[in-house]
Amino acid sequence: MSAGKIPYVKHNNGTQIQAIGLGTYTSLGGDCERATLHAIDVGYRHIDTAFFYENENEVGAAVNKKIAEGVIKREDIHITTKLWCHFHEPERVEYACRKTLQNFGLEYVDLYLMHWPYSYVYRGDNEMMPTDAKGEVELNDVDYLDTWRAMEKLVELGLTKSIGVSNFNSEQLTRLLANCKIKPIHNQIECHPALNQKKLTALCKQHDIVVTAYCPLGRPDPAKKTPNYIYDDKVQAIGDKYKKSTAQVVLRYLVEIGTVPLPKSSNPKRIEENFKIFDFKLDAADHAVLDTYNTGERLIPMEHAVKSKNYPFNIEF
């Protein structure tokens, strides 16, 4: 399926994004560059990474290669990256963004997200999980509103086209919206059939904020046959009905419940397969089956940050 046939989602600031993106977490050692090159050739125009992933250089190398080859222009591709928790102090935000741009070899990013609402003590750029003598992560109490105000300046400076958040709950999002000059365009959250996030997605939609879904396939483990919604006969039967894999069924479900999924893969066939979800639609019975997997269980609870006043998972959504 070509890039031209993939639907786009509009943002509250007039920009737009492809309705699926390539996730890159844990993609390292050249895998990320190869995956990004292949994804661009397949038609992906939406790549998601983060400073924490330590692969911005690989994404940038692939994008610059494809620009040099004439396959894409810079404005054709949307690159999202994220501000890590140890850069939350307002005076560090511009520095962090410029460091990220240096990693990419680009003049701007399309979207800069605050990766988490809580923050860590700064012990150096590469000390991303600073720990104390007891081995506990060192949290600090920077207010995410102060971090956000520093991020707003990045838009004015032209370092990023847009800004957004990740892992914000309903209360944090509501507080941010009441105190911002620039509205976030995205809230990127963990979302899959076991944590379908319908309530938080509805709130985001009400405020014209796009939800991007990380871990959309729940990190499949073929040996353990987990998660169940990838390996269950009931989902396999839905796939058989449309001549699609269970992963394609799950990604389609996430699109239809109002999110933009970010499946991570460095496998060329999977990268292609994940992209082919816009030529079929699920029916109400299919949705009823997929809804039954919603247990609310998180893959990424970030329990080390539970003592932070800005820990996002102490409330329902």
C-alpha positions in Angstrom: 0.0 0.0 0.0 1.5 3.3 -1.0 1.8 6.4 1.3 -0.8 8.1 -0.8 -3.5 5.6 0.3 -2.9 5.9 4.0 -5.3 8.2 5.9 -4.0 11.2 7.7 -5.2 12.6 11.1 -5.4 16.4 11.5 -4.0 18.2 14.6 -5.5 21.2 16.5 -2.7 23.4 15.0 -3.4 22.6 11.3 -0.6 20.0 10.9 -1.4 16.4 10.1 0.1 12.9 10.6 -0.2 9.5 9.0 -2.7 7.3 10.9 0.0 4.8 11.7 3.6 5.3 12.7 6.8 3.2 13.0 7.8 2.7 16.7 11.5 2.3 17.3 12.0 1.6 21.1 14.7 -1.0 21.7 15.7 -0.9 18.0 19.5 -0.4 18.2 22.9 -1.4 16.6 21.9 -0.5 13.0 18.5 -2.2 13.3 16.7 1.1 13.7 18.4 2.7 10.7 17.5 -0.4 8.5 13.9 -0.5 9.8 13.5 3.3 9.1 14.9 3.0 5.6 12.6 0.1 4.8 9.6 1.8 6.4 10.1 4.9 4.3 10.4 2.7 1.1 7.1 0.9 2.1 5.4 4.3 2.5 5.6 5.2 6.2 5.8 8.9 6.7 5.5 8.9 10.5 8.5 7.8 12.7 8.4 7.8 16.5 11.5 7.9 18.6 12.9 9.5 21.8 16.1 10.7 23.4 15.8 7.8 25.9 15.8 5.2 23.1 19.3 6.2 22.1 18.6 5.8 18.4 17.8 9.3 17.2 21.1 9.2 15.2 19.9 6.1 13.4 16.5 7.6 12.5 18.2 10.8 11.4 20.7 8.9 9.2 17.9 7.0 7.5 15.8 10.1 6.9 18.7 12.1 5.5 19.7 9.2 3.3 16.1 9.0 1.8 16.1 12.8 1.3 19.4 12.6 -0.5 18.1 9.8 -2.7 15.1 12.0 -3.6 12.6 9.4 -2.2 11.2 12.0 0.2 11.4 15.7 1.0 11.9 16.8 4.6 8.4 18.1 4.8 6.9 14.8 3.7 7.9 12.9 6.9 6.8 13.5 10.4 9.4 12.8 13.1 8.3 12.6 16.8 10.8 12.5 19.6 10.7 13.1 23.3 12.2 15.1 26.2 13.5 12.7 28.8 12.8 13.1 32.5 16.2 14.4 33.6 15.9 17.5 31.3 12.7 18.8 32.9 14.2 21.9 34.5 13.2 24.8 32.3 16.8 25.9 31.7 17.7 22.5 30.3 14.8 22.1 27.8 16.2 24.1 24.9 19.6 22.4 25.4 18.0 19.0 25.3 16.1 19.8 22.1 19.2 21.1 20.4 21.1 18.0 21.5 18.4 15.8 19.9 18.5 17.8 16.7 22.3 17.3 16.6 21.6 13.5 17.0 19.2 13.6 14.1 21.3 15.9 11.9 18.1 17.9 11.3 17.1 21.5 11.7 13.8 20.8 13.4 11.6 18.0 14.5 7.8 17.8 13.8 6.7 17.0 17.3 8.5 17.2 20.6 6.8 15.3 23.5 7.3 15.5 27.2 8.0 11.8 27.7 6.6 11.6 31.3 4.9 14.1 33.6 7.4 13.3 36.4 11.1 14.2 36.5 14.6 13.0 37.6 17.6 14.7 39.1 20.1 15.7 36.5 23.4 13.9 36.8 24.6 14.3 33.2 23.2 13.9 29.8 23.7 10.2 29.6 22.6 9.4 33.2 19.1 8.8 32.2 18.1 6.7 35.3 20.1 8.4 38.1 20.1 6.3 41.2 21.0 7.0 44.9 23.1 4.9 47.3 20.1 2.6 47.8 19.8 2.0 44.1 16.5 4.0 43.9 15.9 6.3 41.0 16.4 9.9 42.1 13.2 11.8 41.5 12.8 15.6 41.7 9.7 17.7 41.8 9.9 20.0 38.7 6.3 21.1 37.9 5.5 19.8 34.3 3.8 23.2 33.7 7.2 24.9 34.0 8.7 22.3 31.7 5.8 22.9 29.2 6.4 26.7 29.2 10.0 26.0 28.2 8.8 23.7 25.5 6.4 26.4 24.1 9.5 28.5 23.5 10.9 25.8 21.3 8.0 26.3 18.9 8.8 30.0 18.8 12.4 29.2 18.1 11.5 26.9 15.2 13.2 23.9 16.8 10.0 21.9 16.7 6.8 22.4 14.7 4.5 21.1 17.5 4.6 20.0 21.1 2.7 17.4 23.0 2.8 15.1 26.0 3.1 11.4 26.7 1.7 9.3 29.7 -0.4 12.2 31.0 -3.6 11.2 32.9 -6.9 13.0 32.7 -6.1 15.4 35.7 -2.7 16.3 34.4 -4.0 16.9 30.9 -6.9 19.1 32.2 -4.4 21.1 34.4 -2.1 21.6 31.4 -4.9 22.7 29.2 -6.0 25.3 31.7 -2.4 26.8 31.9 -0.9 26.6 28.5 -0.4 29.1 25.7 0.1 26.3 23.1 -2.2 23.3 23.3 -0.6 19.8 23.1 -1.4 18.2 19.8 -0.7 14.6 21.1 -0.9 12.5 24.2 1.1 9.3 23.6 0.0 6.5 25.9 0.2 2.8 26.3 -2.8 1.4 24.5 -3.7 -2.2 23.3 -6.8 -4.4 23.8 -5.8 -5.2 27.5 -5.6 -1.4 28.2 -7.9 0.1 25.6 -7.9 3.6 27.1 -11.4 4.5 25.8 -12.0 7.0 28.6 -8.8 8.9 28.2 -9.1 8.8 24.4 -12.6 10.3 24.8 -11.2 13.2 26.9 -8.4 13.8 24.4 -10.9 13.9 21.6 -13.1 16.4 23.4 -10.0 18.7 23.5 -8.9 17.9 20.0 -5.8 16.1 21.1 -4.6 13.1 19.1 -3.9 9.8 21.0 -0.9 7.8 19.8 -0.7 4.3 21.0 2.6 2.7 22.1 3.0 -1.0 22.8 -0.1 -1.5 20.5 0.5 -5.2 20.1 1.4 -5.8 23.8 5.0 -7.0 23.1 4.2 -10.5 21.7 6.1 -13.5 23.1 5.6 -16.5 20.8 7.2 -18.9 23.3 4.7 -17.9 26.1 1.8 -17.2 23.6 1.2 -13.8 25.2 -0.6 -11.5 25.0 -3.8 -13.6 24.6 -5.4 -11.2 22.1 -2.6 -12.0 19.6 -2.7 -15.7 20.1 -6.4 -16.4 20.9 -8.5 -18.5 18.5 -11.3 -15.9 18.7 -9.0 -13.2 17.3 -7.5 -15.6 14.8 -11.1 -16.3 13.5 -11.6 -12.5 13.0 -8.3 -12.5 11.1 -9.3 -15.4 8.9 -12.6 -13.6 8.1 -10.6 -10.7 6.5 -7.5 -12.6 5.5 -5.5 -10.7 8.0 -3.1 -11.6 10.8 -4.1 -11.2 14.5 -1.7 -8.3 14.7 -3.4 -6.5 11.8 -6.8 -7.1 13.5 -5.5 -5.5 16.7 -4.0 -2.5 14.9 -7.2 -2.0 13.0 -9.2 -2.1 16.3 -6.9 0.6 17.7 -7.4 2.8 14.7 -11.2 2.3 14.9 -11.4 3.2 18.6 -9.7 6.5 17.8 -5.9 6.1 18.2 -2.9 6.2 16.0 -0.9 3.0 16.7 2.9 2.9 16.7 3.9 -0.7 16.2 7.6 -1.3 16.7 9.4 -3.7 14.4 12.7 -4.2 12.7 11.5 -7.2 10.7 10.9 -6.0 7.1 7.8 -8.3 6.6 6.2 -7.2 9.8 6.9 -3.5 9.0 5.0 -4.1 5.7 2.2 -6.1 7.3 1.6 -3.6 10.1 1.0 -0.9 7.4 -1.7 -2.9 5.6 -4.6 -2.2 7.9 -6.6 0.4 5.9 -8.2 -1.9 3.4 -10.7 -3.6 5.8 -13.0 -2.7 8.6 -14.1 -4.5 11.7 -17.8 -5.0 12.5 -19.6 -4.6 15.9 -19.2 -8.3 16.7 -15.4 -8.1 16.2 -15.2 -5.0 18.5 -17.3 -6.9 21.1 -14.7 -9.7 21.1 -11.7 -7.4 21.3 -13.3 -5.3 24.1 -13.4 -8.4 26.3 -9.6 -8.3 26.7 -9.6 -5.0 28.5 -8.3 -5.8 31.9 -6.6 -2.5 32.5 -3.2 -4.2 33.0 -0.2 -2.1 32.1 3.0 -3.4 30.5 4.9 -0.2 31.5 3.8 0.8 35.1 7.0 2.7 35.8 6.7 1.7 39.5 10.1 3.3 40.4 8.4 6.7 40.0 5.4 5.9 42.2 6.6 8.3 44.9 6.5 11.2 42.6 3.7 13.7 43.0 3.4 13.6 39.2 3.2 9.8 38.9 0.3 9.4 36.4 -1.1 6.0 37.2 -2.6 6.5 40.6 -6.1 7.3 39.2 -8.3 5.3 36.9 -7.4 7.3 33.7 
